[in-house]
């Protein structure tokens, strides 16, 4: 009966192949959706790994700097460096914004995460594909290749132009946005400082305050005006602990004595994966369920239609004494063959179009194996309707008019 099923497939190979193509595209979309989720998780882990930190110190009662807003004074790093078990600590800022190209693609905007870091400290890009690291305190940038920028390009961040001096790779935010690295001072100005008009307006309001114009207040007035033209806030402090020292023990000291929040790498990964992308994961799971149901419906309809088209042939098989189990096996083999063809087409399609997606798509072998098992199971279940119809065929139909 294996050869009989194969002969039947060859007899209607055009319809079978087109059906396998349509099913394969659905399977390809399903594998891609699973790859998008895997890519989101990998982006989150890459973000943590690229930071080079063992601890993330952020504003108290927040889950920053990636999942929530966080702001703390940049002098907190000095007190953290004095704690036992701390090897290195550095300030860092994160700001997701539109970065504008000022050169060959003038006016083109790229959504990116602008990272402010201290050279040679945690938060610096771990490796470069081309160019060099930032050596000047202002107006130089290292960018991820996914931004589309190249060495020598000039980009606009807020009010200032920056020259791209280095290129890196797989430096992305938890949302998949490529990173642009600038000096900490430049990033603080871009994120926290107000523009010139806002500063002038704020100074006018401050100067008009009757309480600041009384005798003895000019010093206070000057201090407030000076603070409006400078900023000393950061989003987080990245901490590396000494070898053999428990990161959780150091984090507990920071929470107890510095009145700041501190997260270890497992805790930060839990925030990013289980909380930040949890909604996206549920959406993808719903799409996977819908696609599985649609695929099952397509296979069931096609196999059922093909079975109804062979009623006379099935009746002949029954008339010559073919067992029901053999006929059911033939239909099941056709359904599994359709699923195998669809899976091969879908896997090839997903492999080819995954690099074109704007978000990172990670296709894992384990997901492909699970997908193949699921496709075979769906096809087997979908063939039940056709098998029931075949088993009800009356052998007398083979000799009827």
N, C-alpha and C positions, 0 to 999 in steps of 0.2 A: 504493500500500500504506500510505502515511501515513494516508490517510483511513480505510482499513480498520482499522488499529490503533486509531485514534481512535474509530471506531464500536464496536469491540469493548469499549473502555474504558467508553464511555457505556452500553453494554448491561448491564455489570455494575459500574456506578459505585459502588454501595453497598459492595460488598466491596472494591473498589479503594480507596475513600476511607478505610474503616476500617483497611485494611492500611497505607495511607500514614500514618494517624494513629499507629498503633502504632510503625511504623518511625521516624516523626518524633520521637516521644518518646525513643526510643533515641538518635537523632542529637542531640537536645537535651541529653541527659545527657552524650554524648560531647563536645559543644562546651563544656558547663559544666565538665567535668573539665579540659579544656585551659585554660579560663579561670581555674580555681582555681590551676593551676600558674603561669600568667602573673601572677595576682594575688599569689602568694607572692613571685615575683621582683620585682614592682613594690613590694611592701611592704618588701623588703630594701633596694632602692635608695632608696625614700622615707625609710627610717630613716637611711641614710647622708647623704642630701641635707639632711634636716631638722636634722641635728646641726651643720651649718655648718663641719665640720672638714676639714682637709687631711690630718691625721695623727691616729692613735689610739695613744696611749702607754699600755701596759698592763704588767702584771707579767711579768718575764722568763720565757721558756720557756712562755708561754701564748698562746692565740689569742683572748683576751678582747677586749672585755667582753661580746660578744653570744653567741659560740659556747662560751666556757669561762669559768669563774670567774676573776676577777682582783682582786687587792687590793694597793694600794701606798699609801704615806704621802702625805698631802695637801700636805706641804711640798716634794714633788718638782717641783711646778709652778714654784716660784721659780727653781730651777736650769735648768729648761727654757726659761723666759723669757729667761735670760741667753745662750742660744745664738745665734750668728749666723744670720740668716734667719728667725727666729721673730717673727711680728707679734703674735699673741695666743695665750694658752693659759689653760685653765680646767679645774678639777676637775669631775668628773661621777660620779654613781652611778646604777646601774640595778638594780631589784629587781622581779621579777614576783611578784605576790601578789594576794590577794582584798581588794578595797576595799569596805567596807560603807557603804550609804546610811543616814543617820541621821535623815532627814526624812520626806517624804511616803510613801516606800517603805521604811519602817524595816525593817531586817533583810535587805534585798536585797543580795546580793553580786555584784560585778562583777570578773572577772579582768582585771587591768590591769598594765602596766609602770609602776612609780613611778620617776620620773626626778628626781634631785636636781641642781640646776644653780645657777650663780652669775648673778644678773640682769645683763643687758647683755653677757654673755660667750657664747662658743660653747656650744651645748647648749640655749639658750633657744628657746622656740617662735618660729618665724619670723614668724607672722602670727596674728591673732585674728579670729574671726567675730563675737564679741561680748564685752563686758566689758573688762577691763584686765589688764595684766601684774601679776605679784607685786611689791608694794612693801614689804611687811613681811618681817621675817626669820623669822617663825614663823607657822604655822597658816593659810596661804593656799595655794590650788591653782588651777592652770589645767588643764583636762581636755579630752580629745578628745570630740567630740560622740557618738561611738559608745559611750561609756560610758553614755549615757542621762541623765547628770546635767545640770542647768541652773544658771544663775546663782543664787547664794544658797543652794544646797543645802549641807548639812553632811555630810561623809563621814568615816568612821573609818579611819585608817591606824595600825596597831598600837594604841597606847594613847591617841592624841590625835585630837581632832576638827579637821577643816579646812574652811574655807569656800571654795566655788567662786567665784572672782572673774573668770574668763575662760574662753572656749570657743575651741578650735582644731579643725582638721580634717586628716585624713590624717597624723596623728601616731600611728604604730603601731609595734609591735615587729616583728621578723622573723617571728614566729609569728602576726601579725595582731592581737595584743592592743592595745587602745587605751591611750594613755599618759596618766598623771597627773603633772603637773609640780609639784614643791614646792621649797622652798629647800634648798640643799645641807646646811645644818646639820640641818634636819628629816629629810632623807633619810638622813644618816649615823646619826642616832639610831634611825630605824626599821630600818635594815639591820644595823648593827653593835653597837649597845648592848644589853646584857642587861637583862631586867626587874629590878625592885627586889628580888624574892626571890632571884633568881640572884646579884645583886651582894652581898647580905647573906651568902649561903652561901659565896660565893667569898672574901669578906673574912674570914669565920670560919676557913676553911681556911688562908688566908694567915697570919692571926694565930697559928694553932696550929702553924705551922712552926717547929721549934726553931732553925733557922738564922737566922731573922729576929728572934728574941727575944734574941740575944746583945748584949752592950754595943756600942754604936756602930751598931746596925742600925735604930733607930727611924726615921731619915730615909728609909732604903730601904723600910721597911714603909709609911710614909706615901705615898711615891711610887707604890708598887704599888697601894695602895688608891685613890689619885687617878686612876690610869690606868684602873681598873675602872669609874669613873664618867664617863669621857669617851672619845671615840674620834676618831682623826684619820686614818682610812682612807678611800680612795675606790676606785672600780673602774677609772677611766681618767682620762687627761688629754687633752682635745681641743685640738689645735694648729692654728692658721692660720699659714701661711707668708707671707712678704712677696712682693709681685708680682715675677715674674721669677725667683724662687728655686725650685730643684728640691726638691720634697717628699721625694724619695728621698735627696737629699744631706743634708737635715736629719735624716731618719730614721736614716741611717747614723751621724751624730754621736751621736744619742741612744743607739743600740745600743752604740756603742763606749765612750762616756765616762760614761753614766749607768747602764749595766748594766740597762736596761729594754728591753722589746720595743716596736717602733714599726711601724705598718702604714700604708701609703698607701691612698688611696681604692680604686684598682684591686685591691690586695691584700686589703683588707677585703671588697670585693664578691666576690672569689673565694672567701673563707672562707664568706660567707653563702650564696652561690648554689651553688657547687660542692661544699660540704661540709655546711653546716647543713641544707639542704633537699634534699640529693641523694637520701636514702632516700624522701622523699615523692615526688620526681620519678619514681623508678623504680616506685613503687606506682601512680602515675597512669598511667604508660606501660603497665603491665600491664593496668589497667582499660580503657585505650583499645584495646588489642589484643583483649581479650575482647569488648568491645562491637562491634568491627568484625567479628569472627567470628560473633557472634550475629546482627548485622544481615544479613550475607551469607547465613546459614542461613535467616533469615525470608524474604528476597527470593527465594532459590532455591526454597523450599518453595511459596510463593504462586504464583510464575510457573509452576512445574512443575504445580501443581494446576490452574491456569487452562488450561494447555496440554492436559492430559489431558481436561479438560472440553470441549475443542473438537476432539477427534480426527476426528469426522465432517466438520466444516467444513474442517479441514486436508486431509482426503482429497479433498473436493470440489475444493479449490483445486489439488491435484496432478492431479486427473483432467482439469481444463480446461487444463492445461499451465502452471500457475504454477511458476516456478523455485524451487528450494530456497533460493537466496540471498534471494529476495523473502520467503519464509515466515520464514526466520531473521531477516531485518531487521524484520519485524513484531513478532516476539517480543522482540527486542532493544529496539525502541522502547517497548514496554510496560514492560519492566524499567527503562529509563532514565526513563520517565515516572513510575513508582512512586518511584524514587529522588529525582527532582526534587520531587515533592509532599512526600515525607518530609523532605527537606532544608529546604524552606520552612517546614513546620510546626515542625521542630526548631529552626530559627534564631529563629523568632518566640517559641517557648516559652522558649528559653534567655535571650532578651532580656528577657522579662517576669519570669522567676523569679530571675534573677541578683541583683537588688538585695535580695531577701529572704534570701539566704544569709548566715549569720553571718560567713563569711570573705569577703574582697574577691574578686570574680570579674571578671577583665578579659577582655572579649571583643574580640579584635583582628580587623580585616578580613582580614588575611593568613591567619589561622587559618581564617576562614570560607571563603575561596577554596580553601585546601588541603583543607578538609573537603568542599566540593562536588566537587572533583576525585576525592577518595577515594571518596565515595558513588557517583559515576557509574562509577568503575572497579569497585567491588564489585558493583554491579548488573549491569554487563556480564559479569563473570565468573560471577555467580550465574545468569545466563540460559543458560549453556552446557548445563546438564543438560536444561532444557526444549527447547532447540533440537535437541539430539540425539534426544530422544523424538519431536519433530515430524518430523524428517527420516526416521525409521524407519517412519512411517505408510504403509500400503499404500493406493494409490489405489482399490483394489477395495473398501475399507471403505465408500466412499461409496455403493455400490450394494448392499452386503450387507444381510442381514436384520437 
